[in-house]
């Protein structure tokens, strides 16, 4: 209702006697009907928040998850405050990760890729709305549209097995399937990113990937097999290994 009225929740609480005009009442009822069928609120309102940034969201992109903020925190732990690094965000979606890093490390040059033109349009619109100018967007698979070397590569790729029952539950039912699962092998995209990232990282550069709660051991093994050192996994607030990172030696 706050969305329909373009107001705050506190305004609604302060005005319980408010009667909606017919047009807005019908709009509210339409949204409620869609919500009863499970459509995510972020898609109904076209809005979400990540790292305290207001983002526009559409069914072309995943809805940003709070646990993905751990990936941003992990990156910021490695990027000095004065750094002018080149950073890549592979599979940017709504641009949440890139834009969060850009606001915290304004001297850095951040390159965000996505294979989906529709997703890139959402990310570009978010950057424009937030007046963020140090993020550059590229259409293509993972790092293929990128040139040059990078100090840090971050990614939240699809990592859910195609037969995972969670894909038919909750918000996942409405999100772009390709952004959730790479197929029957949930590690396929992560394996590819590990392979493609090592050659374009500078010596001492970092690769960090968000993954499923039970994939930490497998991702650590992948990174180590590609020659990464200091490979560790970080846990989310629920105590699950959620982000794995390694350094190119």
C-alpha positions, 0 to 999 in steps of 0.5 A: 500500500505504501508503494501504491501511495508513494508514501512511507509505512509510518504515514500509513500507521499515522493515518489509519482512517485514510480512504484510497481513491478508486484508482489506487484501491484497484492498483492495490488489489491487483498487487495483492492478488499477484502476491497471493500467487507468490510473486516476489514483492521486489518484482511487484514494486520494482524495488529492492535494497542492497548495501543500503542502496535503493535498486530498481529490480525487474524479472530479468534479474535476481532479487539481491540477497542479504547474504551476498553482502558478505561478498562485498564485505570480503572484497572491501577487506582486500581493497585498500581505501585509497586503491585505484584497482581494476575490479571485475564483477562477473554476472552482475545482474542488477549491478548490486555488487558492482555498485556497492563496491563503487560507492565504497572505493570510488577511485577503483575502476569496476567492470561488470559483465552479464550475458543478458542484455535485459539484465545489463539494462537494469544495472545501467539504469541503477548506476545512472539513478545513483549517479555512479560513474566508475562502473563500466558495463559489458555484455557477454559471458563472464570475462570474455568481453573484458580486456586487460588485467584485474586486481580483484574478480568477484562473482555471484554465479548460478550455483544451484543444481537444476533438480534442486527442489528449492527452485520450485519454491518461494521467490525462485519460481519467478526469478530467471532460471539461468541466473539460478542454475547452470544445469545439473552440475551446480558447480559448472559456472564456478569451475569456468570462472576459476579457469577464466579468472586466473590468467587475467588477474595480476600477481597477488590479485584476488578471486572471490566467489559466492556459492551454495552453503555446502559447496565450500570444500569443492570450491576451495579444491577448484581454486587450489587446483588452479594455483590460487593460494591462501584459499579460505571460505567465509561464513554467512550469519547462519554459519554456512560457508558462503564466499570462497576466495584465493590469491593468485601467486 
